[in-house]
Amino acid sequence: MDFRELSYVAAIAKYQNITKASEALYITQPNLSKFLSTLENDLGLKLFKRADKKYVPTYAGQRYPEYAKNILESKASLDSELADI
């Protein structure tokens, strides 16, 4: 798990749309789709149910972004604090 991975999952959860999430992340839609597919295969579970163009979080898909958001906020706080030193 790395910060990029956390950011990607958080964006998909926020926008519930791969195209909108990829635009917000400044990456291509195919790359984000491939990332999500690989991550779900690695985890052995689905994070999102696909319904047309909407990505609806599963239970794991709800929990993962919550933890990701907390981790990313902690990192931003640490970065900010260290920048002031």
Buried (B, 14 or more C-beta within 10 A) or exposed (E): EEEEBBBBBBBBBEBBBBEBBBBBBEBEBEEBBEBBEEBBEEEEEBBBEEEEEEBEBBEBBEEBBEEBBEBBEEEEEEEEEEEEE
